[in-house]
Amino acid sequence: MLVLTAFAASCSTGKTDDQKVGVKPGMLNDFIIMAYSGPPPEEVNLERYQEIADSGIDYLVPANGAVNAEQNLQAMELGAQVGVGIIPVDLRLFPFELKPGIEADAVGIKAIVKSYKDHPALAAYVVKDEPNANLFPALKEICDVFRVEDPGHPPLINLFPSYGSPVQLGFADYRAYVASFIEIVEPELLSYDYYPLRNEVTMYDGWFNDLSIAREEAQRAGIPFLVFIQSEGIKGYLRVPNRAEILWQVNTVLAYGAQGIGWFCYWTPAPDQGFHQAEGAAPPLVEKHYNAMIDINGNRTEVYDYVREANLYLKKAGRGLLGWESTDVARYEAGKMIEGGASPIVVPNGNDANIVVGTFRKDGRIRLVISNARCDVPAGFSLKLSGEHKIAGVFSSIDADPAGKLEWNLKPGGSIVLDMK
């Protein structure tokens, strides 16, 4: 499905001093706010790219018809002007996917790298989306060539979620699929997608299960992880997220310690996502996408505003956790722990305490991310502090209201980040 993540109005792009227009810190050193599917070729211009930057998106996979060097370099020129890093899809790479045992085309990869390597807007390279495990050895070879030719820009591969079938994954067990990928390919970043907002149902259990597996396997490998999340509908399959559902995805990902999110999608793509059938290749997946941040006719939707608000929140909350170790995460229903290890800092209480508590540590300091585990109902809770711990202050919050001493109400999707002492 995916070819590959309260501020003043004057700070609409959310840039910090070291992230001014045209300057990127290196994607792996950033809290990654990425999106897939940029404007189609006929809409690629400075105004449209400023619109992307204004939404709080820092990295873009243009795709949506941009599949060659000329198109990607045009996106890079515009990205450099507005401060958006570009992650190109280049179809010169794709013939390898037809044969799992094929050797890496080093000459072709070198040509791709030569096209983009020196451009200041380049952030990374798209290598493959949702690979079967049979492709892992070939992907390792391909990534190794990219690493030799351009060690400054990582090759990116995005994995299936757990609802991929055993035939799609190449494994019956999802953890084994993720662990095998990390062991064989040795990625710089673990990325996967999960779209939980189905027509008439929200897939809570699978959502949290995959977050837990990604967190644990990424920590075991000593790499960050990123989750592509849902910002559009697909007819007959996915519903369009409302504001609470956008915030719920973002804030639960944050509590589990992800170093970024990717939005699927920014611009509503054509049913074939701009990929036309090449000779000898399987036909592209055809789906009726609708109501992403920008609709298929180029108009902003309400999702643009929801995502922009979430992105601006992440500029503080997400970046405020860079360099912090995610040491513990626990999920509670009605105040009872149902997943993870109990928080060593707080014990939540309350019949409406349906929350995720993530514990982060850095240089003797502690931060807690407490997020509503549901996108449809509020979460009310009180906190009992362990040992000598005290709350030093609220670092950041969204849709979180104090209800008394050590008590909060989180609206659906809401979250609060607490500094502890």
C-alpha positions as CSV (number, residue, x, y, z in Angstrom):
1,M,0.0,0.0,0.0
2,L,2.8,2.4,0.9
3,V,5.9,2.8,-1.4
4,L,8.1,3.3,1.2
5,T,5.8,9.5,10.4
6,A,-0.1,24.8,21.0
7,F,2.3,26.9,19.1
8,A,2.1,30.5,18.0
9,A,1.0,31.3,14.5
10,S,4.4,33.0,13.9
11,C,6.0,29.6,14.4
12,S,3.9,27.8,11.9
13,T,6.7,25.6,10.5
14,G,8.0,24.7,13.9
15,K,11.6,25.1,13.0
16,T,14.2,25.3,15.7
17,D,17.3,27.5,15.4
18,D,19.4,24.7,13.9
19,Q,16.6,23.7,11.5
20,K,16.1,26.8,9.5
21,V,15.0,26.7,5.9
22,G,17.4,24.7,3.7
23,V,19.2,23.1,6.7
24,K,18.4,19.6,7.9
25,P,20.2,18.0,10.9
26,G,20.4,14.5,9.3
27,M,17.2,12.5,9.4
28,L,18.4,9.9,11.9
29,N,19.3,12.6,14.4
30,D,15.9,14.2,14.2
31,F,12.4,13.4,15.4
32,I,11.1,12.3,12.0
33,I,7.9,13.8,10.7
34,M,7.5,12.3,7.2
35,A,4.7,12.0,4.7
36,Y,4.2,9.9,1.6
37,S,2.7,11.2,-1.7
38,G,3.5,14.7,-2.7
39,P,1.8,16.9,-5.3
40,P,1.4,15.2,-8.7
41,P,3.8,16.5,-11.4
42,E,1.4,19.2,-12.7
43,E,1.2,20.7,-9.2
44,V,4.8,20.7,-8.3
45,N,5.7,24.3,-7.5
46,L,6.9,26.5,-4.7
47,E,3.5,27.4,-3.4
48,R,2.6,23.8,-3.0
49,Y,5.9,22.9,-1.3
50,Q,5.4,25.8,1.1
51,E,2.0,24.3,1.9
52,I,3.8,21.1,2.8
53,A,6.3,22.9,5.1
54,D,3.4,24.8,6.7
55,S,1.8,21.6,7.7
56,G,4.7,20.7,9.9
57,I,6.0,17.9,7.6
58,D,9.9,17.9,7.5
59,Y,10.5,14.9,5.2
60,L,8.6,13.9,2.0
61,V,8.5,10.9,-0.2
62,P,7.2,12.7,-3.4
63,A,6.1,9.6,-5.4
64,N,2.6,10.1,-6.8
65,G,4.0,10.2,-10.3
66,A,7.5,11.4,-9.3
67,V,9.6,8.3,-10.1
68,N,12.7,9.5,-12.0
69,A,15.7,11.8,-11.5
70,E,14.3,14.8,-13.2
71,Q,11.1,14.8,-11.1
72,N,12.9,14.0,-7.9
73,L,15.4,16.8,-8.4
74,Q,12.6,19.3,-9.1
75,A,11.1,18.3,-5.7
76,M,14.5,18.6,-4.1
77,E,15.0,22.2,-5.4
78,L,11.7,23.2,-3.9
79,G,12.3,21.2,-0.7
80,A,15.6,23.1,-0.2
81,Q,13.8,26.4,-0.5
82,V,11.2,25.6,2.2
83,G,13.2,23.3,4.5
84,V,11.6,19.9,3.6
85,G,14.0,17.0,3.1
86,I,13.2,14.7,0.1
87,I,13.3,10.9,0.0
88,P,13.1,9.9,-3.6
89,V,11.5,6.9,-5.2
90,D,13.5,6.0,-8.4
91,L,12.3,3.3,-10.6
92,R,15.8,2.5,-11.8
93,L,16.1,0.5,-8.6
94,F,12.9,-1.5,-8.9
95,P,13.6,-4.4,-11.3
96,F,15.3,-6.4,-8.5
97,E,12.0,-7.1,-6.9
98,L,10.9,-9.6,-9.5
99,K,13.4,-12.2,-8.5
100,P,14.2,-12.8,-4.8
101,G,17.7,-14.1,-5.4
102,I,18.9,-11.4,-7.8
103,E,22.2,-9.7,-7.2
104,A,22.4,-6.0,-6.5
105,D,22.8,-3.9,-9.5
106,A,25.8,-1.9,-8.2
107,V,26.1,0.1,-11.4
108,G,22.5,1.2,-11.3
109,I,22.6,2.1,-7.7
110,K,25.7,4.1,-8.2
111,A,23.9,6.0,-11.0
112,I,21.0,6.7,-8.6
113,V,23.3,8.0,-5.9
114,K,25.2,10.2,-8.4
115,S,21.9,11.8,-9.3
116,Y,21.1,12.9,-5.7
117,K,24.0,12.5,-3.3
118,D,25.2,16.1,-3.3
119,H,21.8,17.8,-3.2
120,P,21.2,19.6,0.2
121,A,17.6,18.5,0.3
122,L,18.3,14.7,0.0
123,A,17.4,13.0,3.3
124,A,17.4,9.2,2.4
125,Y,16.6,6.8,-0.4
126,V,13.5,4.6,-0.8
127,V,14.6,1.0,-1.4
128,K,11.5,-1.2,-0.9
129,D,8.1,-1.2,0.6
130,E,6.6,-4.2,2.5
131,P,9.1,-6.9,1.4
132,N,8.6,-10.6,1.8
133,A,11.3,-12.2,3.9
134,N,12.6,-14.0,0.8
135,L,13.9,-10.6,-0.4
136,F,15.9,-9.8,2.8
137,P,19.3,-11.1,1.4
138,A,18.9,-9.1,-1.8
139,L,17.9,-6.0,0.2
140,K,21.0,-6.4,2.3
141,E,23.2,-6.4,-0.8
142,I,21.4,-3.3,-2.2
143,C,21.6,-1.4,1.0
144,D,25.3,-2.2,1.4
145,V,25.9,-0.6,-2.0
146,F,24.0,2.5,-1.0
147,R,26.0,2.7,2.3
148,V,29.3,2.5,0.5
149,E,28.4,5.0,-2.2
150,D,26.6,7.5,0.1
151,P,27.2,6.8,3.9
152,G,25.5,10.1,4.8
153,H,22.0,9.2,3.6
154,P,20.4,5.9,4.7
155,P,18.5,3.5,2.5
156,L,15.0,3.0,3.8
157,I,12.8,-0.1,3.7
158,N,9.3,-0.1,5.2
159,L,7.9,-3.4,6.5
160,F,4.5,-5.0,6.5
161,P,2.3,-4.7,9.6
162,S,1.3,-7.9,11.5
163,Y,-2.0,-8.1,9.5
164,G,0.1,-9.0,6.5
165,S,-0.6,-12.7,5.6
166,P,2.1,-15.4,6.2
167,V,2.5,-15.6,2.5
168,Q,3.1,-11.8,2.3
169,L,5.5,-11.8,5.3
170,G,7.3,-15.1,4.6
171,F,6.8,-15.9,8.3
172,A,3.9,-17.2,10.3
173,D,5.1,-15.1,13.3
174,Y,5.3,-11.3,13.0
175,R,8.1,-10.9,15.6
176,A,10.2,-13.4,13.6
177,Y,9.6,-11.4,10.5
178,V,10.8,-8.2,12.1
179,A,13.8,-9.8,13.9
180,S,14.9,-11.6,10.7
181,F,14.8,-8.3,8.7
182,I,17.0,-6.6,11.3
183,E,19.4,-9.4,11.6
184,I,19.9,-9.8,7.8
185,V,19.5,-6.3,6.4
186,E,21.0,-4.4,9.4
187,P,18.9,-1.3,8.8
188,E,19.7,2.1,10.3
189,L,16.0,2.7,11.0
190,L,13.2,0.2,11.6
191,S,10.1,1.4,9.7
192,Y,6.7,-0.3,9.3
193,D,3.1,0.8,8.6
194,Y,-0.1,0.1,10.4
195,Y,-3.5,1.5,9.5
196,P,-5.9,0.7,12.3
197,L,-8.9,2.9,11.5
198,R,-11.0,0.5,9.4
199,N,-14.6,1.0,8.3
200,E,-16.7,0.5,11.5
201,V,-13.8,-0.8,13.7
202,T,-10.6,0.3,15.3
203,M,-7.9,-2.3,15.5
204,Y,-6.6,-1.6,19.0
205,D,-5.0,-4.9,19.9
206,G,-2.9,-5.3,16.7
207,W,-1.9,-1.6,16.9
208,F,-0.4,-2.0,20.3
209,N,1.0,-5.4,19.6
210,D,3.0,-4.1,16.7
211,L,4.2,-1.1,18.6
212,S,5.5,-3.4,21.4
213,I,7.3,-5.7,18.9
214,A,8.9,-2.8,17.0
215,R,10.0,-1.1,20.2
216,E,11.6,-4.2,21.6
217,E,13.3,-5.4,18.4
218,A,14.6,-1.9,17.6
219,Q,16.0,-1.6,21.1
220,R,17.6,-5.0,20.9
221,A,19.4,-3.8,17.7
222,G,20.2,-0.3,19.0
223,I,18.3,1.5,16.3
224,P,15.3,3.9,16.2
225,F,11.9,3.0,14.8
226,L,9.3,4.9,12.9
227,V,5.6,4.1,12.2
228,F,3.7,5.1,9.1
229,I,0.2,6.0,10.2
230,Q,-3.2,6.8,8.7
231,S,-4.2,10.2,7.4
232,E,-6.7,9.2,4.6
233,G,-9.4,6.8,3.7
234,I,-9.5,4.0,1.2
235,K,-13.0,3.1,-0.1
236,G,-14.2,-0.2,1.2
237,Y,-11.3,-0.5,3.7
238,L,-10.1,2.5,5.7
239,R,-12.2,5.4,7.1
240,V,-10.9,9.0,7.2
241,P,-9.5,9.8,10.6
242,N,-11.1,12.5,12.7
243,R,-9.0,14.8,15.0
244,A,-9.0,12.5,18.0
245,E,-8.0,9.5,15.8
246,I,-5.1,11.5,14.4
247,L,-3.9,12.5,17.9
248,W,-4.4,8.9,19.2
249,Q,-2.1,7.5,16.6
250,V,0.6,10.1,17.2
251,N,0.5,10.1,21.0
252,T,0.5,6.3,21.5
253,V,3.4,6.0,19.1
254,L,5.2,8.7,21.2
255,A,4.5,6.8,24.4
256,Y,6.1,3.6,23.0
257,G,9.3,5.5,22.2
258,A,9.2,5.8,18.4
259,Q,11.6,8.4,16.9
260,G,9.1,9.5,14.3
261,I,6.0,9.0,12.3
262,G,5.1,8.9,8.6
263,W,1.7,10.1,7.2
264,F,-0.1,8.0,4.6
265,C,-0.9,10.2,2.7
266,Y,-0.2,13.9,2.2
267,W,-1.8,14.4,-1.3
268,T,-4.5,12.0,-2.1
269,P,-2.9,9.8,-4.8
270,A,-4.5,8.3,-7.9
271,P,-5.8,4.7,-7.5
272,D,-2.5,3.3,-8.9
273,Q,-0.4,5.9,-6.8
274,G,1.2,7.1,-10.1
275,F,2.9,3.8,-10.8
276,H,2.1,2.4,-14.2
277,Q,2.7,-1.2,-15.1
278,A,6.2,-1.8,-16.5
279,E,6.9,-4.5,-19.0
280,G,7.3,-7.9,-17.2
281,A,6.1,-6.5,-13.9
282,A,3.0,-7.2,-11.9
283,P,0.3,-4.6,-12.2
284,P,0.3,-1.9,-9.5
285,L,-2.1,-2.1,-6.6
286,V,-5.2,-0.2,-7.4
287,E,-7.2,1.4,-4.5
288,K,-9.6,4.3,-4.3
289,H,-7.9,6.7,-2.0
290,Y,-9.8,9.7,-0.6
291,N,-9.7,12.7,1.7
292,A,-6.0,12.8,2.6
293,M,-4.6,16.1,3.8
294,I,-5.0,17.4,0.3
295,D,-7.7,15.9,-1.8
296,I,-7.1,14.5,-5.3
297,N,-8.2,17.9,-6.8
298,G,-5.6,19.8,-4.7
299,N,-7.9,21.2,-2.0
300,R,-7.1,21.1,1.7
301,T,-9.3,18.9,3.7
302,E,-10.0,19.0,7.5
303,V,-7.3,16.3,7.8
304,Y,-4.7,18.9,6.9
305,D,-5.6,21.0,10.0
306,Y,-5.7,17.9,12.2
307,V,-2.3,16.7,11.0
308,R,-0.7,20.2,11.2
309,E,-1.8,20.5,14.8
310,A,-0.4,17.0,15.6
311,N,2.9,17.8,13.8
312,L,3.3,21.1,15.7
313,Y,2.8,19.2,19.0
314,L,5.5,16.7,18.0
315,K,7.9,19.5,17.3
316,K,8.1,20.0,21.1
317,A,6.9,16.6,22.6
318,G,8.8,14.4,20.1
319,R,11.9,16.4,19.8
320,G,11.9,16.8,23.6
321,L,12.5,13.1,23.9
322,L,15.4,12.9,21.4
323,G,18.3,11.3,23.1
324,W,16.2,9.9,26.0
325,E,16.0,6.2,26.6
326,S,12.6,4.5,26.5
327,T,13.1,2.3,29.6
328,D,9.5,1.2,30.3
329,V,6.1,1.1,28.7
330,A,2.9,-0.2,30.2
331,R,-0.8,-0.2,29.0
332,Y,-3.6,0.0,31.4
333,E,-7.4,-0.6,31.1
334,A,-9.5,0.7,34.0
335,G,-6.3,1.2,35.9
336,K,-5.2,-2.5,35.5
337,M,-2.0,-3.2,33.6
338,I,-2.7,-5.4,30.6
339,E,0.6,-5.1,28.7
340,G,4.3,-4.3,29.4
341,G,5.9,-4.0,32.8
342,A,4.4,-1.8,35.5
343,S,5.6,1.8,35.5
344,P,8.4,2.1,38.0
345,I,7.4,5.8,38.6
346,V,3.6,5.9,38.9
347,V,0.6,3.7,39.5
348,P,-2.5,5.0,37.7
349,N,-5.9,4.5,39.3
350,G,-9.5,5.0,38.1
351,N,-12.2,3.1,36.2
352,D,-11.5,5.3,33.2
353,A,-7.7,5.0,33.4
354,N,-7.3,3.5,29.9
355,I,-3.8,4.9,29.2
356,V,-0.3,4.1,28.0
357,V,2.5,5.2,30.3
358,G,6.0,5.5,28.7
359,T,9.0,6.1,30.9
360,F,12.0,7.9,29.5
361,R,15.4,8.6,31.1
362,K,18.4,10.8,30.3
363,D,21.3,11.9,32.5
364,G,19.4,11.1,35.7
365,R,16.2,12.9,34.6
366,I,12.9,11.2,34.0
367,R,10.0,12.1,31.7
368,L,6.7,10.3,31.5
369,V,4.5,10.2,28.4
370,I,0.9,9.4,29.4
371,S,-1.4,9.0,26.5
372,N,-5.1,8.0,26.2
373,A,-5.1,4.5,24.9
374,R,-8.4,5.1,23.2
375,C,-9.5,7.4,20.4
376,D,-13.3,7.3,21.2
377,V,-13.6,7.9,25.0
378,P,-11.9,10.2,27.6
379,A,-9.4,8.8,30.1
380,G,-9.7,10.0,33.7
381,F,-7.1,8.9,36.2
382,S,-5.2,9.7,39.3
383,L,-1.5,9.0,39.9
384,K,0.2,7.4,42.9
385,L,3.9,8.2,42.8
386,S,6.5,5.6,43.7
387,G,9.2,6.1,46.2
388,E,10.5,9.7,46.4
389,H,9.4,10.7,43.0
390,K,7.6,14.0,42.5
391,I,6.2,15.8,39.5
392,A,8.5,18.7,38.5
393,G,6.2,20.1,35.9
394,V,4.3,19.6,32.6
395,F,6.7,19.6,29.7
396,S,4.0,19.4,27.0
397,S,0.4,18.4,26.7
398,I,-2.5,18.3,24.2
399,D,-6.2,17.7,25.1
400,A,-5.2,17.1,28.8
401,D,-7.0,18.9,31.7
402,P,-6.0,18.8,35.3
403,A,-8.8,17.5,37.6
404,G,-7.1,17.9,41.0
405,K,-3.9,17.1,42.7
406,L,-2.2,14.3,40.7
407,E,-5.4,13.9,38.6
408,W,-6.0,14.4,34.9
409,N,-8.6,14.0,32.2
410,L,-7.4,13.2,28.8
411,K,-9.8,13.7,25.9
412,P,-9.9,11.0,23.3
413,G,-6.4,10.9,21.8
414,G,-5.0,13.3,24.4
415,S,-1.6,13.1,26.0
416,I,0.6,14.7,28.6
417,V,4.4,14.7,29.1
418,L,5.5,15.1,32.7
419,D,8.9,16.1,34.0
420,M,9.7,14.1,37.2
421,K,12.2,14.6,40.0
